[in-house]
Amino acid sequence: MGCSSCSIDSNGTPRGCGDKGHCTSGSCNKHNTYDWISSKEMFDPTAYHIAEISFKKGSHKEFFINDPSTRTETGDMVVVETVSGYDVGRISLSGELVRLQMKKRHTTEERVSLKVIRKANERDLEKLEEARQLEKETMVRARVIARTLGLDMKLGDVEYQGDKKKATFYYTAEGRVDFRELVKEYAREFKVKIEMRQIGARQESARIGGIGSCGRELCCSTWLSDFKSVNTAAARYQNIAINQSKLSGQCGRLKCCLNYELDTYLDALEDFPENADILKTKQGSMVLIKTDIFKGLLYYTYENNDKLRGTIVSVSTRRAKEVKELNNKNIIPNELSSEAANNPVIVNPDDENAEHGYEDVTGQIELRNDPRKKKKKPKYKDEKRGNNPNQIRQSPKANEGNAQSGDIKSVPPESRRDQVKPQQNNVVRQGPPKSTGDNR
C-alpha cells in the first residue's frame, strides 16, 4: 500500500518506488502479470504487435494493437482509441507474454481492432487527472439521483474516460433494474455519455480494494482474476466453525481463500472411515466428537457409561475401520485404548529439521496461587471509623465552655479507664416504683 499515495511526475510515473508503476506489490497497478522475461534480462526477439493496456491502476485491462512506430514499452502512458473518443492508459504487458495472456482470457487477434495512437503528453495526463478528481463527486451525486428514483441498486464506482466525454457507472443489484429514466437524468446532470455496467459483489470488492482479515490486500484486488463458487461445505471439510461473520469477506460473500486448501483436505479425508460416528464396545457406545485430519486421529467419548463419561479416546483411522467392520458383523470388541497416549511423539531437541508435535497437558500443570496479604482487623471500633483509639470525643454538654463543640482532646490510655469508670458509676437505672402497703 506504500505506492498508492506516491506523487506522480509529468510522465505518470510514481516518484516513490521508481518502478514505472509496475511494482510487484499491486498498489500502483492491480492484477499485474509477472514479466519473467524482463526480470532475467533476456532479449525477446519475437516482438508482438499487441499490447495489454491497464486503465485506472488496473481496474480493467484491454488489448490494443501497438505499432512499432509508437516506440513505446512496458510502463509508458499512452493514448489509445475507443469507440467514442480516446482514453489514456498504461502499458502493463508487452511482447510474447501478451500472446499467453490473450490465450488465458480466450481472446483472439481478430477481436482486437483498436490501436495505440501515441505516447501521452503532459496535457493528456493533466486532463486524465481532472477526470479522476471528478469521479468521487459524480458518484455521490449519482447515488442521490438513484435513491430519488427509488431504484434498488448500489453504485460502486465511476470511471471517466481520458477525454472526459464518457463516464462508466459500475453498480450491483439483486435483480433486473430498469434504468432508462436514470440514464436520462445522468446525461442531463453530468453532460457526458453514460454507460451502465452491472457487476457482481466480488467484482465490486476487487475494484474498491481493501485489507482482509489476514492483514494483506484483498486477493481479488491484487492477483485473483477468476472467481469460483464457494459454499459452506468447504468450511465443513476443513473443520471450521460455521460462523457467517468470520467466513464472509468484505464483499458479503464467503471468502475465496476457503477453496485454497480444500483439495489437500479432501485428499487427506479419503483415508477416514465412512459412517464411523458411533463405535460400539463392551464398555459402551462411543461417539465421535473431533477429528484431526492431518494426524489421522478420531477422538471418541463414551455415551452411556457413567463411570467413563468424559473420557476421551483417540483412535487412528486404521483402528476405527477395523472396529466399524466388526460392528457391521455384530462383533463388539472389549474396549478401545487411546493410541496417541501409547505412541508419544519423541523429538530430538538438537535436530532442527524435526517436526515438533504437541501434548495435551490439561490437568497436569497447575499454576500456584500467589499468597495474598491479609488485612489486619482493627483492635478498636474507633479504628474502623478512622479515629485514633487514644482520642476521646467528648459530648457537647462537656464542652459548653469551649468555642467549638465536639473538640477532641488527647488522653493517655492509663487515664482513659479512670475517666470512663466514674461515668459508668454515676449512671442510675430507673425501674418501676416499688409498691408499698399504703397504695391499695
C-alpha positions as CSV (number, residue, x, y, z in Angstrom):
1,M,0.0,0.0,0.0
2,G,3.0,2.2,0.0
3,C,2.9,3.3,-3.6
4,S,-0.8,4.3,-3.6
5,S,0.0,7.7,-2.1
6,C,3.1,8.4,-4.1
7,S,3.2,11.6,-6.2
8,I,3.3,11.3,-10.0
9,D,5.5,13.2,-12.3
10,S,4.6,14.5,-15.8
11,N,5.0,11.1,-17.4
12,G,2.6,9.5,-14.9
13,T,5.4,7.5,-13.2
14,P,5.2,7.3,-9.3
15,R,8.2,9.0,-7.8
16,G,8.3,6.9,-4.7
17,C,9.2,3.4,-6.0
18,G,10.8,4.3,-9.3
19,D,9.4,1.1,-10.9
20,K,7.3,2.8,-13.6
21,G,4.1,1.9,-11.9
22,H,4.6,-1.8,-12.5
23,C,5.6,-2.7,-8.9
24,T,5.0,-6.3,-7.6
25,S,3.0,-5.2,-4.6
26,G,0.0,-4.3,-6.7
27,S,-0.5,-0.9,-5.2
28,C,0.5,1.1,-8.3
29,N,-1.2,-1.3,-10.7
30,K,-3.6,-4.1,-9.8
31,H,-3.6,-7.6,-11.3
32,N,0.0,-7.4,-12.6
33,T,1.4,-10.2,-14.7
34,Y,4.9,-11.3,-13.7
35,D,7.2,-10.4,-16.6
36,W,9.8,-13.1,-16.1
37,I,11.5,-12.4,-19.4
38,S,12.4,-8.8,-18.4
39,S,13.4,-9.9,-14.9
40,K,16.0,-12.4,-16.3
41,E,17.4,-9.7,-18.7
42,M,16.6,-11.7,-21.8
43,F,16.1,-10.2,-25.2
44,D,12.8,-11.0,-26.7
45,P,13.4,-11.3,-30.5
46,T,9.8,-12.1,-31.4
47,A,8.2,-8.7,-30.9
48,Y,4.4,-9.0,-30.6
49,H,2.2,-6.3,-32.2
50,I,-0.5,-6.4,-29.5
51,A,0.0,-4.8,-26.0
52,E,-2.0,-5.0,-22.8
53,I,-3.2,-1.6,-21.6
54,S,-4.3,-1.0,-18.0
55,F,-6.7,1.7,-17.1
56,K,-7.3,3.3,-13.7
57,K,-4.5,1.4,-11.9
58,G,-5.6,-1.9,-13.2
59,S,-9.3,-1.6,-12.6
60,H,-9.7,-3.1,-16.1
61,K,-7.4,-4.1,-18.9
62,E,-7.8,-4.4,-22.6
63,F,-5.7,-5.4,-25.6
64,F,-4.7,-2.9,-28.3
65,I,-2.6,-3.0,-31.5
66,N,0.7,-1.4,-30.8
67,D,2.5,-0.3,-33.9
68,P,6.3,-0.3,-33.6
69,S,6.3,3.3,-34.8
70,T,4.9,4.5,-31.5
71,R,8.2,3.4,-29.8
72,T,6.5,2.5,-26.6
73,E,7.5,-0.1,-24.0
74,T,6.1,-1.5,-20.8
75,G,5.2,1.1,-18.2
76,D,4.7,4.0,-20.7
77,M,1.5,6.1,-20.5
78,V,-0.2,6.0,-23.9
79,V,-3.3,7.4,-25.7
80,V,-5.5,4.7,-27.2
81,E,-8.5,4.6,-29.5
82,T,-12.0,4.0,-28.1
83,V,-15.5,3.7,-29.7
84,S,-16.3,7.2,-28.5
85,G,-13.1,9.3,-28.4
86,Y,-9.8,8.4,-26.8
87,D,-8.6,7.2,-23.5
88,V,-5.3,7.3,-21.6
89,G,-3.8,4.1,-20.0
90,R,-0.5,2.4,-19.1
91,I,1.1,-0.4,-21.0
92,S,1.1,-3.2,-18.4
93,L,2.4,-6.0,-20.6
94,S,4.1,-6.3,-24.0
95,G,6.0,-8.9,-26.0
96,E,5.4,-12.6,-26.3
97,L,3.7,-12.8,-22.8
98,V,0.7,-10.9,-24.3
99,R,0.0,-13.9,-26.6
100,L,-0.2,-16.2,-23.5
101,Q,-2.3,-13.7,-21.7
102,M,-4.8,-13.5,-24.6
103,K,-5.0,-17.3,-24.6
104,K,-5.8,-17.3,-20.9
105,R,-8.6,-14.8,-21.4
106,H,-9.9,-16.6,-24.5
107,T,-9.3,-13.6,-26.8
108,T,-8.2,-14.0,-30.4
109,E,-6.2,-11.5,-32.6
110,E,-9.3,-11.0,-34.9
111,R,-11.2,-9.4,-32.0
112,V,-8.5,-6.7,-31.4
113,S,-9.2,-3.8,-33.6
114,L,-8.4,-0.6,-31.6
115,K,-4.9,0.8,-31.8
116,V,-2.4,2.7,-29.6
117,I,-2.1,6.2,-31.0
118,R,0.9,7.7,-29.3
119,K,2.6,8.4,-26.0
120,A,0.7,10.6,-23.7
121,N,2.0,14.2,-23.2
122,E,1.6,16.5,-20.3
123,R,-1.7,17.9,-21.4
124,D,-3.2,14.3,-21.7
125,L,-2.0,13.5,-18.2
126,E,-3.5,16.7,-16.8
127,K,-6.8,16.0,-18.4
128,L,-6.8,12.5,-17.0
129,E,-6.1,13.8,-13.5
130,E,-9.0,16.2,-13.8
131,A,-11.2,13.3,-14.8
132,R,-10.1,11.3,-11.8
133,Q,-10.9,14.2,-9.5
134,L,-14.5,14.4,-10.9
135,E,-15.2,10.7,-10.1
136,K,-15.9,11.0,-6.4
137,E,-18.2,13.9,-6.7
138,T,-20.0,12.3,-9.6
139,M,-20.6,9.1,-7.7
140,V,-22.1,10.9,-4.7
141,R,-24.4,12.9,-6.9
142,A,-25.3,9.8,-8.9
143,R,-26.3,7.8,-5.7
144,V,-28.6,10.6,-4.7
145,I,-30.4,10.6,-8.1
146,A,-30.7,6.8,-8.0
147,R,-32.2,6.9,-4.5
148,T,-34.6,9.7,-5.6
149,L,-35.9,7.5,-8.4
150,G,-36.4,4.6,-6.0
151,L,-34.2,2.1,-7.8
152,D,-33.0,-1.0,-5.9
153,M,-29.3,-0.7,-6.9
154,K,-25.9,0.3,-5.5
155,L,-23.3,2.3,-7.3
156,G,-19.9,1.0,-6.5
157,D,-17.6,3.0,-8.8
158,V,-17.5,5.6,-11.5
159,E,-14.8,5.8,-14.2
160,Y,-14.3,8.7,-16.6
161,Q,-12.7,8.3,-20.0
162,G,-9.4,10.2,-20.6
163,D,-11.1,12.8,-22.7
164,K,-14.0,13.3,-20.2
165,K,-16.6,12.6,-22.8
166,K,-17.8,9.3,-21.4
167,A,-18.5,8.0,-17.8
168,T,-19.0,4.4,-16.9
169,F,-21.1,3.6,-13.8
170,Y,-20.5,0.3,-12.1
171,Y,-23.4,-0.9,-10.0
172,T,-24.6,-4.0,-8.2
173,A,-28.2,-5.2,-7.9
174,E,-30.0,-8.3,-6.9
175,G,-32.4,-8.3,-9.8
176,R,-33.0,-6.5,-13.1
177,V,-33.1,-2.7,-12.9
178,D,-34.9,-0.5,-15.4
179,F,-32.5,2.5,-15.6
180,R,-33.8,4.1,-18.7
181,E,-35.0,7.1,-16.8
182,L,-31.9,7.1,-14.7
183,V,-29.6,7.4,-17.8
184,K,-31.6,10.4,-18.9
185,E,-31.1,12.1,-15.6
186,Y,-27.4,11.3,-15.5
187,A,-26.9,12.7,-19.1
188,R,-28.8,15.8,-18.1
189,E,-26.8,16.3,-14.9
190,F,-23.2,15.4,-16.0
191,K,-23.3,16.3,-19.7
192,V,-21.4,13.2,-20.8
193,K,-22.1,9.9,-22.5
194,I,-23.4,7.4,-19.9
195,E,-22.6,3.7,-19.8
196,M,-24.2,1.5,-17.1
197,R,-22.4,-1.8,-16.3
198,Q,-23.6,-4.3,-13.8
199,I,-21.0,-6.2,-11.8
200,G,-21.1,-8.8,-9.0
201,A,-20.3,-8.3,-5.3
202,R,-16.9,-9.8,-5.8
203,Q,-16.0,-7.6,-8.7
204,E,-17.1,-4.6,-6.7
205,S,-14.8,-5.5,-3.9
206,A,-12.0,-6.0,-6.4
207,R,-12.5,-2.5,-7.8
208,I,-12.7,-0.8,-4.4
209,G,-9.9,-2.8,-2.7
210,G,-9.1,-3.1,1.0
211,I,-7.3,-5.1,3.7
212,G,-8.5,-8.6,4.5
213,S,-8.6,-10.3,7.9
214,C,-5.2,-11.8,7.2
215,G,-3.6,-8.4,7.1
216,R,-2.8,-8.3,3.4
217,E,-4.5,-6.7,0.4
218,L,-7.6,-8.5,-0.9
219,C,-6.8,-11.4,-3.3
220,C,-9.5,-10.2,-5.7
221,S,-7.9,-6.8,-5.8
222,T,-4.3,-7.9,-6.4
223,W,-4.0,-11.2,-8.3
224,L,-7.2,-13.2,-8.3
225,S,-8.8,-12.8,-11.8
226,D,-11.4,-15.6,-11.9
227,F,-13.9,-16.2,-9.2
228,K,-15.1,-19.8,-8.3
229,S,-18.2,-20.6,-6.4
230,V,-17.6,-21.1,-2.6
231,N,-20.1,-22.9,-0.3
232,T,-20.2,-23.8,3.3
233,A,-19.2,-27.4,2.5
234,A,-15.6,-26.2,2.1
235,A,-15.6,-25.0,5.7
236,R,-17.1,-28.2,7.0
237,Y,-14.5,-30.3,5.3
238,Q,-11.8,-28.2,7.0
239,N,-13.4,-28.4,10.4
240,I,-14.1,-24.7,10.5
241,A,-16.9,-23.4,12.7
242,I,-19.8,-22.1,10.6
243,N,-19.7,-18.5,11.6
244,Q,-21.1,-16.3,8.9
245,S,-19.4,-13.2,10.2
246,K,-16.0,-14.8,10.2
247,L,-16.4,-16.7,6.9
248,S,-17.6,-13.8,4.9
249,G,-15.3,-11.3,3.2
250,Q,-15.8,-7.6,2.6
251,C,-18.0,-8.4,-0.4
252,G,-20.5,-10.1,1.9
253,R,-19.9,-13.5,0.2
254,L,-17.9,-16.4,1.5
255,K,-14.1,-15.9,1.4
256,C,-12.4,-17.1,-1.7
257,C,-9.5,-18.5,0.4
258,L,-11.7,-21.3,1.7
259,N,-11.0,-23.1,-1.6
260,Y,-7.2,-22.7,-1.5
261,E,-6.6,-25.7,0.8
262,L,-9.8,-27.6,0.1
263,D,-8.1,-30.2,-2.3
264,T,-5.5,-31.0,0.4
265,Y,-8.2,-31.7,2.9
266,L,-10.2,-33.8,0.5
267,D,-7.1,-36.0,-0.2
268,A,-6.5,-36.5,3.5
269,L,-10.1,-37.4,4.2
270,E,-10.0,-40.3,1.8
271,D,-8.3,-42.4,4.4
272,F,-11.0,-41.8,7.0
273,P,-13.8,-44.4,7.5
274,E,-17.3,-43.6,6.4
275,N,-20.3,-43.7,8.9
276,A,-17.9,-44.1,11.9
277,D,-19.7,-41.6,14.1
278,I,-20.6,-44.3,16.6
279,L,-18.5,-47.3,17.6
280,K,-19.9,-50.0,19.9
281,T,-17.7,-51.6,22.5
282,K,-18.4,-53.7,25.6
283,Q,-17.7,-50.6,27.7
284,G,-20.4,-48.7,25.9
285,S,-21.1,-46.8,22.8
286,M,-18.5,-44.2,21.7
287,V,-19.5,-41.1,19.9
288,L,-17.2,-39.1,17.6
289,I,-16.5,-35.6,18.8
290,K,-13.5,-34.4,16.9
291,T,-11.2,-35.4,14.0
292,D,-7.6,-34.4,13.4
293,I,-7.4,-34.7,9.6
294,F,-3.6,-34.4,9.0
295,K,-2.6,-36.6,12.0
296,G,-5.2,-39.2,11.1
297,L,-6.9,-39.4,14.5
298,L,-10.5,-39.6,15.6
299,Y,-11.5,-38.6,19.1
300,Y,-14.3,-40.5,20.8
301,T,-16.1,-40.3,24.1
302,Y,-18.4,-42.8,25.9
303,E,-22.1,-42.0,25.7
304,N,-23.9,-44.3,28.1
305,N,-21.2,-45.3,30.6
306,D,-21.4,-43.1,33.7
307,K,-18.1,-44.3,35.0
308,L,-16.2,-43.4,31.8
309,R,-18.2,-40.3,31.0
310,G,-15.9,-37.5,29.9
311,T,-13.1,-39.9,29.0
312,I,-11.7,-39.0,25.5
313,V,-10.1,-41.8,23.5
314,S,-8.0,-41.0,20.3
315,V,-8.3,-43.7,17.7
316,S,-6.4,-44.0,14.4
317,T,-8.2,-44.3,11.1
318,R,-7.0,-47.9,10.6
319,R,-8.3,-49.0,14.0
320,A,-11.6,-47.2,13.5
321,K,-12.1,-49.0,10.2
322,E,-11.4,-52.4,12.0
323,V,-13.9,-51.7,14.7
324,K,-16.5,-50.5,12.3
325,E,-16.2,-53.7,10.3
326,L,-16.5,-55.7,13.5
327,N,-19.7,-53.8,14.4
328,N,-21.2,-54.5,11.0
329,K,-20.6,-58.2,11.6
330,N,-22.3,-57.8,15.1
331,I,-19.0,-58.3,16.9
332,I,-18.3,-56.0,19.8
333,P,-14.7,-55.5,20.9
334,N,-13.8,-55.2,24.6
335,E,-12.6,-51.6,24.7
336,L,-10.6,-49.0,22.7
337,S,-7.4,-47.6,24.1
338,S,-6.1,-44.2,23.3
339,E,-3.4,-44.6,20.6
340,A,-2.0,-41.1,20.9
341,A,-1.0,-41.8,24.6
342,N,0.6,-45.2,23.7
343,N,2.7,-43.7,20.9
344,P,4.0,-40.4,22.1
345,V,5.9,-38.2,19.7
346,I,9.6,-38.1,20.7
347,V,11.6,-35.2,19.2
348,N,15.3,-34.7,19.5
349,P,15.9,-31.1,20.7
350,D,19.2,-31.0,18.8
351,D,17.5,-31.8,15.4
352,E,16.5,-28.6,13.7
353,N,14.6,-30.4,10.9
354,A,12.5,-32.5,13.3
355,E,8.7,-31.9,13.3
356,H,7.6,-30.9,16.8
357,G,4.3,-32.2,17.9
358,Y,2.2,-31.2,20.9
359,E,1.0,-32.9,24.0
360,D,-2.2,-32.3,25.9
361,V,-1.2,-31.3,29.5
362,T,-4.6,-30.3,30.7
363,G,-4.8,-31.0,34.4
364,Q,-1.1,-31.9,34.7
365,I,0.3,-28.5,35.1
366,E,-1.2,-26.2,37.8
367,L,-0.1,-22.7,38.4
368,R,0.4,-21.9,42.1
369,N,-1.6,-19.1,43.6
370,D,0.5,-16.3,45.0
371,P,-0.1,-15.7,48.7
372,R,-2.2,-12.7,49.4
373,K,-1.5,-10.4,52.4
374,K,-4.5,-10.5,54.7
375,K,-5.6,-7.2,56.1
376,K,-5.3,-6.9,59.9
377,K,-8.5,-6.4,61.7
378,P,-8.7,-3.2,63.8
379,K,-8.5,-3.7,67.6
380,Y,-11.0,-1.0,68.4
381,K,-14.2,0.1,66.8
382,D,-12.9,3.6,66.5
383,E,-10.2,2.4,64.1
384,K,-12.9,1.2,61.6
385,R,-14.3,4.7,61.7
386,G,-10.8,6.2,61.1
387,N,-10.4,7.7,64.6
388,N,-7.4,7.3,66.9
389,P,-8.1,5.0,69.9
390,N,-6.1,7.3,72.1
391,Q,-8.6,10.1,71.4
392,I,-11.9,10.5,73.1
393,R,-14.7,12.5,71.6
394,Q,-16.4,14.5,74.4
395,S,-20.1,15.2,74.4
396,P,-21.4,18.7,73.6
397,K,-22.5,19.2,77.2
398,A,-19.0,18.7,78.5
399,N,-17.7,21.3,76.0
400,E,-20.1,24.1,76.7
401,G,-17.2,26.4,77.7
402,N,-15.3,25.7,74.5
403,A,-15.5,27.7,71.3
404,Q,-16.5,24.6,69.3
405,S,-18.5,21.6,70.5
406,G,-17.1,18.1,69.9
407,D,-13.4,19.0,70.2
408,I,-11.0,16.1,70.6
409,K,-8.5,16.0,73.4
410,S,-5.7,13.5,73.6
411,V,-5.8,11.4,76.7
412,P,-3.3,8.7,77.6
413,P,-4.6,5.1,77.7
414,E,-3.9,4.8,81.5
415,S,-6.1,7.7,82.5
416,R,-8.7,6.7,80.0
417,R,-10.1,3.9,82.1
418,D,-10.2,6.1,85.2
419,Q,-12.3,8.6,83.3
420,V,-14.7,6.1,81.9
421,K,-15.4,4.2,85.1
422,P,-16.7,7.1,87.2
423,Q,-19.0,8.0,84.4
424,Q,-20.4,4.5,84.4
425,N,-20.8,4.6,88.3
426,N,-22.8,7.8,88.1
427,V,-25.5,6.2,85.8
428,V,-28.7,5.5,87.8
429,R,-31.1,2.9,86.3
430,Q,-34.7,3.7,86.9
431,G,-37.1,0.9,87.3
432,P,-40.7,0.6,88.1
433,P,-41.8,2.1,91.5
434,K,-41.9,-0.3,94.4
435,S,-45.3,-1.0,95.8
436,T,-46.0,-0.1,99.4
437,G,-48.6,-1.0,101.8
438,D,-50.3,2.4,101.6
439,N,-51.0,2.1,97.9
440,R,-54.1,-0.1,97.6
